[in-house]
Amino acid sequence: MLIAEGVAGPEKGGGSTATTPTPTASGGQTDSAIEHSDYRAKLAQIRQIYHTELEKYEQ
């Protein structure tokens, strides 16, 4: 799962590059866009923790 989400693997950099959701055609955000934003924020947090812990073990 970590590789599939880009947390671990060939591209280890960019831990905090969460994307912002784009508004829908009506100009507002749908529930799915908000959930997507929450998911991306949580994923960025997991990436940061993962890389911090990885650095500890590599030292």
Order of alpha helices (4+ residues) and beta strands (2+ residues): alpha
